[in-house]
Amino acid sequence: MIPPGRQRLKFAETDLPSVSHLSLEKRIELWAELVDENEALLKAGLKSRIGNTGDPRAAYRDWYSRTMEERDKLQVALAENLTRRERSHGQ
């Protein structure tokens, strides 16, 4: 949410195109392409870390484990913050 009195800067080159005019089938096709590209970027990033001789499955498991650990910590922090706010408002 944009605070009152502030305007969001708009840049045509960063605005995402609308897909509202596309059929459901085409939207799903674009989503699948996005997932494939994301996977390719992840694999490329892992390969750059481990080199040609490293184990890509082990690198992925390590990356996934760290990512989920960070996500879990964030979820706990958000829940604790919500609890703290509710207590301060007498709920």
Secondary structure, DSSP 8 states (H G I E B T S, - for coil): ---TT------TTTS----TTS-HHHHHHHHHHHHHHHHHHHHHHHHHHH-SSS-HHHHHHHHHHHHHHHHHHHHHHHHHHHHHHHHHTT-
